[in-house]
């Protein structure tokens, strides 16, 4: 009887772990970012969960026109607001007063970041891997 109870308890624990809502699959996302037809050489892309999407904000670097949200930075299903910043110049981030190097200049208009007009990005629960390019004018 104890052996049966033990096996039943273990089975129940394994089943509940496998069916947890927090165990939802994450979707890798990658793509290219261009501005005025040229690759964004140095920048950041932020995906901010829209109302009703229960996921953390995700941020990744843009290097030589490429970005990638993968592994621990992949996305849960839902809708995300997209903000993109592109930099040129020094290595110090705008507003960072602690570094001893020239500040990088953010070169994109606010309509791509602070006041984004970029179409929201939606990740479906059954998406396994996505590619999305952002061609900014």
LINDAFEN-V506980 format. One record per pair of residues at least 12 apart in sequence whose C-alpha atoms are under 10 Angstrom apart, sorted by the first residue. I is the first residue (numbers start at 1). J is the second residue. If there is no record, write none. Layout:
<<I J> <I J>>
//
This chain:
<<22 76> <23 76> <24 75> <24 76> <24 77> <24 125> <25 74> <25 75> <25 76> <25 77> <25 125> <25 126> <25 127> <25 128> <26 69> <26 70> <26 71> <26 72> <26 73> <26 74> <26 75> <26 76> <26 77> <26 123> <26 125> <26 126> <26 127> <26 128> <26 129> <27 69> <27 70> <27 71> <27 73> <27 74> <27 75> <27 76> <27 77> <27 123> <27 124> <27 125> <27 126> <27 127> <27 128> <27 129> <27 130> <28 68> <28 69> <28 70> <28 71> <28 72> <28 73> <28 74> <28 75> <28 76> <28 123> <28 127> <28 128> <28 129> <28 130> <28 131> <29 67> <29 68> <29 69> <29 70> <29 71> <29 73> <29 74> <29 75> <29 123> <29 127> <29 128> <29 129> <29 130> <29 131> <29 132> <30 66> <30 67> <30 68> <30 69> <30 70> <30 74> <30 129> <30 130> <30 131> <30 132> <30 133> <31 62> <31 65> <31 66> <31 67> <31 68> <31 69> <31 130> <31 131> <31 132> <31 133> <31 134> <32 62> <32 63> <32 64> <32 65> <32 66> <32 67> <32 68> <32 131> <32 132> <32 133> <32 134> <32 135> <33 45> <33 62> <33 63> <33 64> <33 65> <33 66> <33 67> <33 84> <33 86> <33 132> <33 133> <33 134> <33 135> <33 136> <34 64> <34 65> <34 66> <34 86> <34 133> <34 134> <34 135> <34 136> <34 137> <35 65> <35 86> <35 107> <35 108> <35 134> <35 135> <35 136> <35 137> <36 135> <36 136> <36 137> <37 135> <37 136> <37 137> <38 64> <38 65> <38 135> <38 136> <38 137> <39 62> <39 63> <39 64> <39 65> <39 66> <39 86> <39 135> <39 136> <40 62> <40 63> <40 64> <40 65> <40 66> <40 67> <40 84> <40 85> <40 86> <40 87> <40 88> <40 107> <40 108> <40 135> <40 136> <41 61> <41 62> <41 63> <41 64> <41 65> <41 66> <41 86> <41 87> <41 88> <42 61> <42 62> <42 63> <42 64> <42 65> <42 66> <42 85> <42 86> <42 87> <42 88> <42 89> <42 104> <42 106> <43 60> <43 61> <43 62> <43 63> <43 64> <43 65> <43 66> <43 67> <43 84> <43 85> <43 86> <43 87> <43 88> <43 106> <43 107> <43 108> <44 59> <44 60> <44 61> <44 62> <44 63> <44 67> <44 83> <44 84> <44 85> <44 86> <44 87> <44 113> <45 58> <45 59> <45 60> <45 61> <45 62> <45 67> <45 68> <45 69> <45 82> <45 83> <45 84> <45 85> <45 86> <45 112> <45 113> <46 58> <46 59> <46 60> <46 61> <46 80> <46 81> <46 82> <46 83> <46 84> <46 85> <46 113> <47 59> <47 60> <47 69> <47 75> <47 79> <47 80> <47 81> <47 82> <47 83> <47 84> <47 120> <47 121> <48 79> <48 80> <48 81> <48 82> <48 83> <48 120> <48 121> <49 75> <49 76> <49 77> <49 78> <49 79> <49 80> <49 81> <49 82> <49 120> <49 121> <49 122> <50 78> <50 79> <50 80> <50 81> <50 82> <50 120> <50 121> <50 122> <51 78> <51 79> <51 80> <51 81> <52 78> <52 79> <53 76> <53 77> <53 78> <53 79> <53 80> <53 122> <54 76> <54 77> <54 78> <54 79> <55 75> <55 76> <55 77> <55 78> <55 79> <55 80> <56 73> <56 75> <56 76> <57 73> <57 75> <57 80> <57 81> <58 72> <58 73> <58 74> <58 75> <58 80> <58 82> <59 73> <59 83> <59 84> <60 73> <61 84> <61 85> <61 86> <62 84> <62 85> <62 86> <62 87> <63 86> <65 86> <65 133> <65 134> <66 133> <67 131> <67 132> <67 133> <68 131> <68 132> <69 130> <70 129> <74 129> <75 123> <75 129> <76 122> <76 123> <76 124> <76 125> <76 127> <77 122> <77 123> <77 124> <77 125> <77 126> <77 127> <78 121> <78 122> <78 123> <78 124> <78 125> <79 120> <79 121> <79 122> <79 123> <79 124> <80 119> <80 120> <80 121> <80 122> <80 123> <81 113> <81 116> <81 117> <81 118> <81 119> <81 120> <81 121> <81 122> <82 112> <82 113> <82 116> <82 117> <82 118> <82 119> <82 120> <82 121> <82 134> <83 110> <83 111> <83 112> <83 113> <83 114> <83 115> <83 116> <83 117> <83 118> <83 119> <83 120> <84 108> <84 109> <84 110> <84 111> <84 112> <84 113> <84 114> <84 116> <84 118> <84 134> <84 136> <85 105> <85 106> <85 107> <85 108> <85 109> <85 110> <85 112> <85 113> <85 114> <86 104> <86 105> <86 106> <86 107> <86 108> <86 109> <86 112> <86 113> <87 103> <87 104> <87 105> <87 106> <87 107> <87 108> <88 103> <88 104> <88 105> <88 106> <88 107> <89 101> <89 102> <89 103> <89 104> <89 105> <89 106> <90 102> <90 103> <90 104> <90 105> <91 103> <91 104> <91 105> <92 104> <92 105> <93 105> <93 106> <94 106> <108 136> <108 137> <109 136> <109 137> <111 136> <112 136> <112 137> <118 134> <118 136> <119 134>>
//
